Amino acid sequence: MSLFLYFWIAFGLSFIGSLPIGLITLNIVQRSIQKGKPAGMMMALGATVMECIYPYVALLSLDTLVENVVFDQSIQIVGTLVFFGMGVYYLRKESRPPLPVAQYDRRDFFRGVVVATMNVLVVPFWIFLALWLEANGIALKGQAVLVVFSLGAGLGALLAFGAYVWLSGWIMQRLVLINRYLDRVIGGIFLLLGLIQLLQLFF
């Protein structure tokens, strides 16, 4: 498989994973409204640093994990359950107004790095996705693959963050409504992935 394809796989998965409204995106929207879109974009760039590092860390630990699990079919079964579970969760999730976002006394870029560093769940997220990709024949081996994959993941997240910066004012006015529909879309994507995985188990 070409490095170009690895890049776009990571880019797409990261973009989808970064779309739900959460700690990073709320901070980016708030900063964009308070200090303008350039400040929000600087914060998004800071967050992207960690969105590149975390996938790389996850992929480095992959070989150790593979040696300690029953790999192929077990990961596919777990993947099916996780995708369906996440799909049902997002479809049933109740949209609520966001809590106030904490303030930081840091420059915008480093503030983005700090906020993204808090999002440690990115590591198990990428470990699971990497195991799932390997179980489906997409090997993540070699330094070049790790770097290109991590870069794709970071830029995919940056695209999602940039969209939040660009639409920050409109998003803040309609946050609850957007969150509701975004949850439905993400839930539908997870259900589709679960269905594809289920079909692969039996056919």
DOZABA-999076 format. One line per field, with one value per residue: x, y, z of N, C-alpha, C in turn; residue in one letter; chain; residue number from 1. Coordinates in nm, 3 decimals, m for minus. Example, Ala and Ser with C-alpha at 12.3 -4.5 7.8 and 13.67 -1.06 7.14 Angstrom:
2
n.x [1.319 / 1.285]
n.y [m0.569 / m0.225]
n.z [0.780 / 0.708]
ca.x [1.230 / 1.367]
ca.y [m0.450 / m0.106]
ca.z [0.780 / 0.714]
c.x [1.320 / 1.290]
c.y [m0.330 / 0.003]
c.z [0.780 / 0.787]
type [A / S]
mol [A / A]
seq [1 / 2]
This chain:
203
n.x [0.084 / 0.052 / 0.223 / 0.075 / m0.189 / m0.202 / m0.179 / m0.425 / m0.613 / m0.563 / m0.609 / m0.886 / m1.006 / m0.923 / m1.035 / m1.313 / m1.319 / m1.257 / m1.469 / m1.699 / m1.835 / m1.629 / m1.379 / m1.149 / m1.254 / m1.452 / m1.295 / m1.151 / m1.354 / m1.445 / m1.212 / m1.183 / m1.404 / m1.356 / m1.102 / m1.075 / m1.056 / m0.787 / m0.653 / m0.795 / m0.723 / m0.449 / m0.456 / m0.576 / m0.372 / m0.180 / m0.311 / m0.307 / m0.048 / m0.032 / m0.221 / m0.084 / 0.126 / 0.011 / m0.117 / 0.120 / 0.254 / 0.068 / 0.086 / 0.352 / 0.335 / 0.199 / 0.300 / 0.376 / 0.127 / m0.002 / 0.136 / 0.030 / m0.240 / m0.517 / m0.529 / m0.646 / m0.936 / m1.055 / m1.013 / m1.165 / m1.422 / m1.447 / m1.421 / m1.657 / m1.852 / m1.778 / m1.813 / m2.092 / m2.183 / m2.087 / m2.227 / m2.499 / m2.481 / m2.425 / m2.651 / m2.851 / m2.772 / m2.821 / m2.849 / m2.696 / m2.662 / m2.332 / m2.086 / m1.928 / m1.613 / m1.285 / m1.042 / m0.716 / m0.390 / m0.207 / m0.021 / m0.185 / m0.113 / 0.032 / m0.159 / m0.339 / m0.183 / m0.170 / m0.442 / m0.504 / m0.328 / m0.449 / m0.642 / m0.623 / m0.750 / m0.723 / m0.509 / m0.578 / m0.791 / m0.662 / m0.499 / m0.689 / m0.807 / m0.583 / m0.527 / m0.762 / m0.739 / m0.511 / m0.610 / m0.774 / m0.609 / m0.445 / m0.141 / 0.059 / 0.348 / 0.692 / 0.902 / 0.851 / 0.582 / 0.461 / 0.520 / 0.399 / 0.133 / 0.073 / 0.107 / m0.099 / m0.316 / m0.293 / m0.335 / m0.591 / m0.736 / m0.678 / m0.818 / m1.083 / m1.077 / m1.020 / m1.255 / m1.428 / m1.317 / m1.365 / m1.643 / m1.715 / m1.871 / m2.131 / m2.163 / m2.161 / m2.403 / m2.585 / m2.532 / m2.640 / m2.833 / m2.672 / m2.500 / m2.677 / m2.756 / m2.506 / m2.422 / m2.605 / m2.523 / m2.257 / m2.316 / m2.455 / m2.246 / m2.077 / m2.248 / m2.267 / m1.999 / m1.986 / m2.170 / m2.041 / m1.812 / m1.934 / m2.037 / m1.796 / m1.708 / m1.863 / m1.867]
n.y [m0.119 / 0.225 / 0.515 / 0.742 / 0.652 / 0.559 / 0.805 / 0.934 / 0.761 / 0.790 / 1.065 / 1.087 / 0.929 / 1.070 / 1.322 / 1.265 / 1.169 / 1.401 / 1.571 / 1.569 / 1.783 / 1.895 / 1.913 / 2.033 / 2.153 / 2.325 / 2.505 / 2.617 / 2.742 / 2.928 / 3.085 / 3.191 / 3.357 / 3.536 / 3.653 / 3.667 / 3.515 / 3.457 / 3.409 / 3.189 / 3.007 / 2.982 / 2.854 / 2.616 / 2.515 / 2.466 / 2.262 / 2.069 / 1.976 / 1.789 / 1.616 / 1.498 / 1.376 / 1.195 / 0.981 / 0.873 / 0.780 / 0.586 / 0.404 / 0.321 / 0.161 / m0.052 / m0.305 / m0.435 / m0.466 / m0.635 / m0.872 / m0.963 / m1.019 / m1.208 / m1.186 / m1.136 / m1.224 / m1.172 / m0.895 / m0.799 / m0.878 / m0.737 / m0.482 / m0.465 / m0.468 / m0.236 / m0.033 / m0.053 / m0.002 / 0.262 / 0.388 / 0.357 / 0.498 / 0.767 / 0.818 / 0.812 / 1.002 / 1.278 / 1.615 / 1.887 / 2.219 / 2.355 / 2.345 / 2.624 / 2.720 / 2.665 / 2.919 / 3.011 / 3.127 / 3.159 / 3.185 / 3.170 / 2.952 / 2.773 / 2.733 / 2.581 / 2.348 / 2.264 / 2.218 / 2.014 / 1.819 / 1.741 / 1.576 / 1.284 / 1.051 / 1.017 / 0.850 / 0.567 / 0.558 / 0.574 / 0.349 / 0.142 / 0.185 / 0.140 / m0.130 / m0.238 / m0.168 / m0.318 / m0.575 / m0.588 / m0.610 / m0.388 / m0.305 / m0.145 / m0.067 / 0.023 / 0.313 / 0.525 / 0.488 / 0.523 / 0.794 / 0.927 / 0.844 / 0.953 / 1.223 / 1.258 / 1.209 / 1.427 / 1.647 / 1.592 / 1.631 / 1.901 / 2.013 / 1.974 / 2.130 / 2.378 / 2.425 / 2.469 / 2.708 / 2.883 / 2.882 / 2.978 / 3.188 / 3.142 / 2.879 / 2.906 / 3.034 / 2.842 / 2.608 / 2.389 / 2.279 / 2.213 / 2.029 / 1.822 / 1.727 / 1.666 / 1.462 / 1.266 / 1.222 / 1.130 / 0.904 / 0.753 / 0.704 / 0.540 / 0.320 / 0.233 / 0.158 / m0.049 / m0.229 / m0.289 / m0.414 / m0.633 / m0.771 / m0.845 / m1.035 / m1.258 / m1.305]
n.z [0.000 / m0.078 / 0.055 / 0.021 / 0.032 / 0.296 / 0.424 / 0.355 / 0.465 / 0.741 / 0.757 / 0.695 / 0.901 / 1.128 / 1.084 / 1.098 / 1.362 / 1.500 / 1.470 / 1.653 / 1.908 / 2.162 / 2.427 / 2.300 / 2.063 / 2.166 / 2.311 / 2.100 / 1.951 / 2.142 / 2.176 / 1.922 / 1.905 / 2.115 / 2.061 / 1.788 / 1.457 / 1.364 / 1.611 / 1.704 / 1.504 / 1.547 / 1.792 / 1.710 / 1.549 / 1.745 / 1.890 / 1.694 / 1.692 / 1.904 / 1.806 / 1.605 / 1.743 / 1.931 / 1.772 / 1.665 / 1.894 / 1.970 / 1.754 / 1.779 / 2.005 / 1.915 / 1.823 / 2.061 / 2.183 / 2.001 / 2.034 / 2.265 / 2.247 / 2.120 / 1.795 / 1.511 / 1.436 / 1.681 / 1.725 / 1.517 / 1.597 / 1.840 / 1.731 / 1.578 / 1.783 / 1.924 / 1.729 / 1.676 / 1.934 / 1.978 / 1.775 / 1.857 / 2.098 / 2.017 / 1.864 / 2.053 / 2.231 / 2.444 / 2.366 / 2.519 / 2.661 / 2.646 / 2.912 / 3.080 / 2.943 / 3.063 / 3.146 / 3.021 / 3.091 / 2.863 / 2.556 / 2.237 / 2.063 / 2.232 / 2.419 / 2.275 / 2.246 / 2.513 / 2.579 / 2.397 / 2.486 / 2.721 / 2.626 / 2.652 / 2.580 / 2.314 / 2.255 / 2.325 / 2.144 / 1.890 / 1.911 / 1.914 / 1.657 / 1.495 / 1.548 / 1.448 / 1.177 / 1.108 / 1.149 / 0.934 / 0.720 / 0.667 / 0.708 / 0.949 / 0.943 / 0.974 / 0.976 / 0.798 / 0.729 / 0.981 / 1.032 / 0.813 / 0.844 / 1.097 / 1.040 / 0.854 / 1.026 / 1.200 / 1.024 / 0.935 / 1.171 / 1.199 / 0.984 / 1.068 / 1.304 / 1.192 / 1.054 / 1.268 / 1.364 / 1.147 / 1.136 / 1.382 / 1.511 / 1.412 / 1.496 / 1.777 / 1.824 / 1.757 / 1.894 / 2.050 / 1.877 / 1.654 / 1.773 / 1.831 / 1.573 / 1.468 / 1.636 / 1.553 / 1.290 / 1.327 / 1.479 / 1.285 / 1.105 / 1.261 / 1.298 / 1.033 / 0.986 / 1.171 / 1.056 / 0.814 / 0.919 / 1.042 / 0.822 / 0.705 / 0.883 / 0.833 / 0.562]
ca.x [0.000 / 0.134 / 0.219 / m0.034 / m0.314 / m0.194 / m0.206 / m0.567 / m0.687 / m0.548 / m0.673 / m1.031 / m1.044 / m0.900 / m1.134 / m1.440 / m1.305 / m1.244 / m1.589 / m1.789 / m1.802 / m1.566 / m1.290 / m1.065 / m1.333 / m1.516 / m1.192 / m1.119 / m1.467 / m1.443 / m1.098 / m1.211 / m1.502 / m1.298 / m0.983 / m1.074 / m1.026 / m0.643 / m0.618 / m0.852 / m0.645 / m0.323 / m0.486 / m0.599 / m0.239 / m0.119 / m0.377 / m0.268 / 0.081 / m0.061 / m0.298 / 0.017 / 0.210 / m0.064 / m0.123 / 0.254 / 0.275 / m0.019 / 0.139 / 0.475 / 0.301 / 0.112 / 0.362 / 0.367 / m0.012 / m0.036 / 0.196 / m0.040 / m0.382 / m0.559 / m0.535 / m0.725 / m1.082 / m1.097 / m1.019 / m1.279 / m1.544 / m1.449 / m1.448 / m1.800 / m1.926 / m1.748 / m1.877 / m2.236 / m2.204 / m2.069 / m2.337 / m2.618 / m2.456 / m2.440 / m2.790 / m2.936 / m2.713 / m2.900 / m2.771 / m2.710 / m2.576 / m2.198 / m2.042 / m1.828 / m1.479 / m1.185 / m0.950 / m0.575 / m0.299 / m0.102 / m0.039 / m0.285 / m0.057 / 0.064 / m0.287 / m0.389 / m0.105 / m0.209 / m0.578 / m0.499 / m0.256 / m0.547 / m0.731 / m0.542 / m0.826 / m0.684 / m0.416 / m0.652 / m0.870 / m0.577 / m0.457 / m0.799 / m0.820 / m0.468 / m0.550 / m0.870 / m0.685 / m0.423 / m0.695 / m0.836 / m0.506 / m0.372 / m0.028 / 0.117 / 0.485 / 0.797 / 0.906 / 0.788 / 0.437 / 0.421 / 0.528 / 0.297 / 0.002 / 0.055 / 0.088 / m0.236 / m0.408 / m0.287 / m0.397 / m0.735 / m0.789 / m0.666 / m0.929 / m1.202 / m1.058 / m1.031 / m1.397 / m1.484 / m1.272 / m1.432 / m1.787 / m1.725 / m1.984 / m2.255 / m2.172 / m2.196 / m2.545 / m2.669 / m2.449 / m2.718 / m2.893 / m2.564 / m2.451 / m2.776 / m2.749 / m2.373 / m2.425 / m2.678 / m2.438 / m2.146 / m2.376 / m2.482 / m2.118 / m2.033 / m2.334 / m2.227 / m1.873 / m2.019 / m2.234 / m1.935 / m1.730 / m2.014 / m2.041 / m1.663 / m1.693 / m1.941 / m1.856]
ca.y [0.000 / 0.345 / 0.610 / 0.834 / 0.593 / 0.565 / 0.943 / 0.966 / 0.681 / 0.859 / 1.195 / 1.069 / 0.881 / 1.177 / 1.427 / 1.218 / 1.161 / 1.535 / 1.652 / 1.592 / 1.897 / 1.849 / 2.004 / 2.110 / 2.236 / 2.432 / 2.605 / 2.685 / 2.831 / 3.038 / 3.173 / 3.260 / 3.462 / 3.635 / 3.722 / 3.667 / 3.389 / 3.424 / 3.351 / 3.054 / 2.922 / 2.953 / 2.752 / 2.492 / 2.464 / 2.409 / 2.134 / 1.974 / 1.916 / 1.669 / 1.526 / 1.423 / 1.299 / 1.085 / 0.863 / 0.815 / 0.704 / 0.468 / 0.310 / 0.265 / 0.058 / m0.151 / m0.438 / m0.493 / m0.507 / m0.747 / m0.992 / m1.002 / m1.039 / m1.294 / m1.064 / m1.107 / m1.229 / m1.110 / m0.751 / m0.771 / m0.891 / m0.621 / m0.366 / m0.464 / m0.429 / m0.096 / 0.054 / m0.051 / 0.064 / 0.406 / 0.434 / 0.368 / 0.604 / 0.898 / 0.837 / 0.831 / 1.104 / 1.399 / 1.737 / 1.982 / 2.337 / 2.328 / 2.414 / 2.728 / 2.667 / 2.725 / 3.016 / 2.980 / 3.240 / 3.118 / 3.228 / 3.086 / 2.827 / 2.683 / 2.698 / 2.469 / 2.230 / 2.222 / 2.163 / 1.886 / 1.725 / 1.689 / 1.481 / 1.162 / 0.940 / 1.003 / 0.737 / 0.440 / 0.570 / 0.538 / 0.209 / 0.058 / 0.197 / 0.076 / m0.274 / m0.270 / m0.159 / m0.432 / m0.693 / m0.584 / m0.620 / m0.263 / m0.312 / m0.015 / m0.102 / 0.105 / 0.451 / 0.615 / 0.471 / 0.586 / 0.940 / 0.973 / 0.819 / 1.051 / 1.353 / 1.258 / 1.222 / 1.564 / 1.738 / 1.565 / 1.703 / 2.045 / 2.052 / 1.985 / 2.246 / 2.498 / 2.447 / 2.530 / 2.847 / 2.958 / 2.891 / 2.992 / 3.271 / 3.071 / 2.761 / 2.944 / 3.069 / 2.725 / 2.498 / 2.273 / 2.219 / 2.152 / 1.913 / 1.716 / 1.669 / 1.611 / 1.333 / 1.170 / 1.189 / 1.047 / 0.776 / 0.681 / 0.658 / 0.427 / 0.206 / 0.185 / 0.087 / m0.174 / m0.317 / m0.336 / m0.508 / m0.754 / m0.843 / m0.904 / m1.151 / m1.372 / m1.325]
ca.z [0.000 / m0.091 / 0.165 / m0.010 / 0.083 / 0.443 / 0.464 / 0.342 / 0.564 / 0.870 / 0.744 / 0.703 / 1.035 / 1.224 / 1.059 / 1.155 / 1.507 / 1.558 / 1.446 / 1.768 / 1.994 / 2.285 / 2.497 / 2.208 / 1.971 / 2.243 / 2.338 / 1.974 / 1.920 / 2.238 / 2.148 / 1.796 / 1.931 / 2.205 / 2.008 / 1.643 / 1.391 / 1.365 / 1.741 / 1.705 / 1.414 / 1.616 / 1.891 / 1.635 / 1.510 / 1.865 / 1.917 / 1.589 / 1.730 / 1.981 / 1.721 / 1.530 / 1.835 / 1.993 / 1.684 / 1.653 / 2.018 / 1.964 / 1.656 / 1.833 / 2.104 / 1.851 / 1.818 / 2.195 / 2.207 / 1.913 / 2.089 / 2.387 / 2.225 / 2.010 / 1.714 / 1.391 / 1.446 / 1.807 / 1.705 / 1.430 / 1.678 / 1.929 / 1.647 / 1.545 / 1.903 / 1.956 / 1.631 / 1.701 / 2.062 / 1.960 / 1.692 / 1.941 / 2.196 / 1.956 / 1.819 / 2.171 / 2.317 / 2.464 / 2.346 / 2.629 / 2.647 / 2.699 / 3.033 / 3.050 / 2.917 / 3.152 / 3.087 / 3.037 / 3.071 / 2.772 / 2.418 / 2.171 / 2.012 / 2.343 / 2.481 / 2.196 / 2.282 / 2.648 / 2.576 / 2.326 / 2.572 / 2.816 / 2.558 / 2.648 / 2.521 / 2.174 / 2.241 / 2.305 / 2.021 / 1.778 / 1.928 / 1.866 / 1.512 / 1.432 / 1.557 / 1.355 / 1.041 / 1.088 / 1.137 / 0.802 / 0.617 / 0.644 / 0.800 / 0.986 / 0.975 / 0.918 / 1.023 / 0.701 / 0.743 / 1.107 / 1.019 / 0.717 / 0.905 / 1.204 / 0.976 / 0.802 / 1.139 / 1.248 / 0.928 / 0.937 / 1.287 / 1.172 / 0.897 / 1.153 / 1.392 / 1.108 / 1.027 / 1.389 / 1.368 / 1.041 / 1.164 / 1.527 / 1.552 / 1.376 / 1.582 / 1.914 / 1.829 / 1.730 / 1.942 / 2.092 / 1.758 / 1.575 / 1.846 / 1.816 / 1.440 / 1.449 / 1.704 / 1.468 / 1.174 / 1.375 / 1.514 / 1.161 / 1.051 / 1.342 / 1.266 / 0.901 / 1.003 / 1.239 / 0.959 / 0.723 / 0.993 / 1.063 / 0.695 / 0.683 / 0.970 / 0.786 / 0.417]
c.x [0.088 / 0.120 / 0.106 / m0.166 / m0.316 / m0.230 / m0.356 / m0.655 / m0.683 / m0.619 / m0.824 / m1.077 / m1.029 / m1.002 / m1.269 / m1.433 / m1.297 / m1.369 / m1.678 / m1.741 / m1.747 / m1.473 / m1.212 / m1.148 / m1.405 / m1.417 / m1.157 / m1.229 / m1.465 / m1.330 / m1.121 / m1.306 / m1.438 / m1.189 / m0.975 / m1.028 / m0.877 / m0.599 / m0.672 / m0.772 / m0.510 / m0.343 / m0.509 / m0.466 / m0.166 / m0.178 / m0.334 / m0.135 / 0.057 / m0.142 / m0.208 / 0.096 / 0.136 / m0.080 / 0.012 / 0.285 / 0.192 / 0.037 / 0.269 / 0.447 / 0.224 / 0.171 / 0.354 / 0.228 / m0.048 / 0.019 / 0.117 / m0.191 / m0.403 / m0.606 / m0.651 / m0.875 / m1.132 / m1.111 / m1.138 / m1.411 / m1.558 / m1.481 / m1.595 / m1.882 / m1.904 / m1.819 / m2.028 / m2.267 / m2.191 / m2.183 / m2.464 / m2.603 / m2.482 / m2.582 / m2.883 / m2.888 / m2.800 / m2.811 / m2.801 / m2.624 / m2.440 / m2.171 / m1.942 / m1.689 / m1.377 / m1.093 / m0.806 / m0.494 / m0.181 / m0.126 / m0.121 / m0.230 / m0.032 / m0.061 / m0.349 / m0.316 / m0.150 / m0.347 / m0.578 / m0.427 / m0.350 / m0.632 / m0.660 / m0.617 / m0.795 / m0.593 / m0.489 / m0.740 / m0.787 / m0.523 / m0.565 / m0.811 / m0.705 / m0.481 / m0.658 / m0.820 / m0.595 / m0.503 / m0.762 / m0.732 / m0.430 / m0.260 / 0.031 / 0.259 / 0.582 / 0.786 / 0.834 / 0.636 / 0.387 / 0.418 / 0.417 / 0.157 / m0.026 / 0.034 / m0.053 / m0.339 / m0.411 / m0.357 / m0.547 / m0.802 / m0.786 / m0.779 / m1.057 / m1.193 / m1.074 / m1.175 / m1.466 / m1.443 / m1.353 / m1.579 / m1.814 / m1.846 / m2.117 / m2.275 / m2.216 / m2.344 / m2.635 / m2.608 / m2.530 / m2.778 / m2.787 / m2.517 / m2.545 / m2.762 / m2.613 / m2.363 / m2.495 / m2.593 / m2.325 / m2.199 / m2.403 / m2.355 / m2.068 / m2.118 / m2.298 / m2.097 / m1.896 / m2.082 / m2.132 / m1.849 / m1.804 / m2.020 / m1.907 / m1.641 / m1.758 / m1.927 / m1.711]
c.y [0.125 / 0.435 / 0.711 / 0.782 / 0.591 / 0.704 / 0.971 / 0.884 / 0.751 / 0.993 / 1.182 / 1.026 / 0.992 / 1.289 / 1.389 / 1.218 / 1.297 / 1.620 / 1.672 / 1.707 / 1.848 / 1.955 / 2.093 / 2.206 / 2.349 / 2.543 / 2.685 / 2.784 / 2.952 / 3.137 / 3.254 / 3.376 / 3.574 / 3.719 / 3.725 / 3.534 / 3.357 / 3.359 / 3.209 / 2.958 / 2.888 / 2.845 / 2.616 / 2.430 / 2.403 / 2.274 / 2.028 / 1.907 / 1.786 / 1.567 / 1.450 / 1.329 / 1.177 / 0.964 / 0.794 / 0.729 / 0.575 / 0.363 / 0.246 / 0.151 / m0.058 / m0.291 / m0.509 / m0.545 / m0.629 / m0.877 / m1.046 / m1.017 / m1.142 / m1.199 / m1.058 / m1.106 / m1.163 / m0.959 / m0.714 / m0.779 / m0.771 / m0.495 / m0.353 / m0.415 / m0.282 / m0.002 / 0.062 / 0.021 / 0.215 / 0.464 / 0.456 / 0.482 / 0.740 / 0.923 / 0.866 / 0.945 / 1.228 / 1.522 / 1.836 / 2.104 / 2.309 / 2.404 / 2.523 / 2.667 / 2.741 / 2.819 / 2.973 / 3.106 / 3.197 / 3.176 / 3.125 / 2.952 / 2.727 / 2.645 / 2.580 / 2.340 / 2.174 / 2.155 / 2.027 / 1.779 / 1.663 / 1.577 / 1.347 / 1.042 / 0.921 / 0.881 / 0.604 / 0.442 / 0.525 / 0.396 / 0.115 / 0.063 / 0.129 / m0.076 / m0.318 / m0.267 / m0.280 / m0.561 / m0.701 / m0.571 / m0.493 / m0.256 / m0.174 / m0.038 / m0.004 / 0.250 / 0.548 / 0.609 / 0.540 / 0.738 / 0.992 / 0.956 / 0.924 / 1.191 / 1.365 / 1.276 / 1.366 / 1.661 / 1.715 / 1.636 / 1.853 / 2.094 / 2.068 / 2.107 / 2.376 / 2.530 / 2.511 / 2.676 / 2.931 / 2.982 / 2.924 / 3.073 / 3.201 / 2.950 / 2.798 / 2.977 / 2.946 / 2.597 / 2.373 / 2.202 / 2.147 / 2.023 / 1.794 / 1.648 / 1.606 / 1.475 / 1.228 / 1.127 / 1.096 / 0.909 / 0.692 / 0.627 / 0.537 / 0.302 / 0.147 / 0.107 / m0.048 / m0.275 / m0.375 / m0.441 / m0.640 / m0.838 / m0.911 / m1.027 / m1.275 / m1.398 / m1.310]
c.z [0.000 / 0.032 / 0.147 / 0.047 / 0.235 / 0.494 / 0.462 / 0.434 / 0.699 / 0.868 / 0.764 / 0.841 / 1.138 / 1.208 / 1.122 / 1.308 / 1.576 / 1.543 / 1.568 / 1.855 / 2.127 / 2.341 / 2.400 / 2.124 / 2.044 / 2.275 / 2.213 / 1.937 / 2.012 / 2.208 / 2.021 / 1.817 / 2.016 / 2.138 / 1.856 / 1.585 / 1.384 / 1.497 / 1.751 / 1.619 / 1.475 / 1.722 / 1.824 / 1.591 / 1.629 / 1.900 / 1.817 / 1.620 / 1.805 / 1.900 / 1.625 / 1.622 / 1.890 / 1.901 / 1.669 / 1.775 / 2.015 / 1.870 / 1.705 / 1.932 / 2.044 / 1.855 / 1.953 / 2.223 / 2.125 / 1.968 / 2.208 / 2.370 / 2.117 / 1.903 / 1.616 / 1.416 / 1.573 / 1.792 / 1.617 / 1.508 / 1.773 / 1.851 / 1.612 / 1.664 / 1.937 / 1.859 / 1.653 / 1.832 / 2.050 / 1.875 / 1.773 / 2.041 / 2.134 / 1.907 / 1.936 / 2.261 / 2.323 / 2.451 / 2.458 / 2.603 / 2.708 / 2.828 / 2.995 / 3.035 / 3.004 / 3.075 / 3.114 / 3.012 / 2.984 / 2.635 / 2.344 / 2.123 / 2.125 / 2.421 / 2.407 / 2.228 / 2.416 / 2.647 / 2.507 / 2.408 / 2.675 / 2.756 / 2.540 / 2.590 / 2.373 / 2.155 / 2.230 / 2.182 / 1.901 / 1.790 / 1.876 / 1.714 / 1.440 / 1.436 / 1.459 / 1.211 / 1.011 / 1.072 / 1.002 / 0.689 / 0.586 / 0.747 / 0.823 / 1.036 / 0.908 / 0.960 / 0.929 / 0.712 / 0.869 / 1.095 / 0.928 / 0.776 / 1.013 / 1.148 / 0.917 / 0.911 / 1.189 / 1.154 / 0.916 / 1.053 / 1.263 / 1.082 / 0.977 / 1.244 / 1.313 / 1.074 / 1.147 / 1.402 / 1.270 / 1.073 / 1.310 / 1.572 / 1.528 / 1.466 / 1.723 / 1.927 / 1.819 / 1.786 / 1.977 / 1.971 / 1.673 / 1.641 / 1.829 / 1.681 / 1.413 / 1.517 / 1.619 / 1.350 / 1.216 / 1.414 / 1.392 / 1.099 / 1.127 / 1.313 / 1.130 / 0.908 / 1.072 / 1.146 / 0.862 / 0.792 / 1.015 / 0.936 / 0.666 / 0.769 / 0.912 / 0.636 / 0.372]
type [M / S / L / F / L / Y / F / W / I / A / F / G / L / S / F / I / G / S / L / P / I / G / L / I / T / L / N / I / V / Q / R / S / I / Q / K / G / K / P / A / G / M / M / M / A / L / G / A / T / V / M / E / C / I / Y / P / Y / V / A / L / L / S / L / D / T / L / V / E / N / V / V / F / D / Q / S / I / Q / I / V / G / T / L / V / F / F / G / M / G / V / Y / Y / L / R / K / E / S / R / P / P / L / P / V / A / Q / Y / D / R / R / D / F / F / R / G / V / V / V / A / T / M / N / V / L / V / V / P / F / W / I / F / L / A / L / W / L / E / A / N / G / I / A / L / K / G / Q / A / V / L / V / V / F / S / L / G / A / G / L / G / A / L / L / A / F / G / A / Y / V / W / L / S / G / W / I / M / Q / R / L / V / L / I / N / R / Y / L / D / R / V / I / G / G / I / F / L / L / L / G / L / I / Q / L / L / Q / L / F / F]
mol [A / A / A / A / A / A / A / A / A / A / A / A / A / A / A / A / A / A / A / A / A / A / A / A / A / A / A / A / A / A / A / A / A / A / A / A / A / A / A / A / A / A / A / A / A / A / A / A / A / A / A / A / A / A / A / A / A / A / A / A / A / A / A / A / A / A / A / A / A / A / A / A / A / A / A / A / A / A / A / A / A / A / A / A / A / A / A / A / A / A / A / A / A / A / A / A / A / A / A / A / A / A / A / A / A / A / A / A / A / A / A / A / A / A / A / A / A / A / A / A / A / A / A / A / A / A / A / A / A / A / A / A / A / A / A / A / A / A / A / A / A / A / A / A / A / A / A / A / A / A / A / A / A / A / A / A / A / A / A / A / A / A / A / A / A / A / A / A / A / A / A / A / A / A / A / A / A / A / A / A / A / A / A / A / A / A / A / A / A / A / A / A / A / A / A / A / A / A / A / A / A / A / A]
seq [1 / 2 / 3 / 4 / 5 / 6 / 7 / 8 / 9 / 10 / 11 / 12 / 13 / 14 / 15 / 16 / 17 / 18 / 19 / 20 / 21 / 22 / 23 / 24 / 25 / 26 / 27 / 28 / 29 / 30 / 31 / 32 / 33 / 34 / 35 / 36 / 37 / 38 / 39 / 40 / 41 / 42 / 43 / 44 / 45 / 46 / 47 / 48 / 49 / 50 / 51 / 52 / 53 / 54 / 55 / 56 / 57 / 58 / 59 / 60 / 61 / 62 / 63 / 64 / 65 / 66 / 67 / 68 / 69 / 70 / 71 / 72 / 73 / 74 / 75 / 76 / 77 / 78 / 79 / 80 / 81 / 82 / 83 / 84 / 85 / 86 / 87 / 88 / 89 / 90 / 91 / 92 / 93 / 94 / 95 / 96 / 97 / 98 / 99 / 100 / 101 / 102 / 103 / 104 / 105 / 106 / 107 / 108 / 109 / 110 / 111 / 112 / 113 / 114 / 115 / 116 / 117 / 118 / 119 / 120 / 121 / 122 / 123 / 124 / 125 / 126 / 127 / 128 / 129 / 130 / 131 / 132 / 133 / 134 / 135 / 136 / 137 / 138 / 139 / 140 / 141 / 142 / 143 / 144 / 145 / 146 / 147 / 148 / 149 / 150 / 151 / 152 / 153 / 154 / 155 / 156 / 157 / 158 / 159 / 160 / 161 / 162 / 163 / 164 / 165 / 166 / 167 / 168 / 169 / 170 / 171 / 172 / 173 / 174 / 175 / 176 / 177 / 178 / 179 / 180 / 181 / 182 / 183 / 184 / 185 / 186 / 187 / 188 / 189 / 190 / 191 / 192 / 193 / 194 / 195 / 196 / 197 / 198 / 199 / 200 / 201 / 202 / 203]
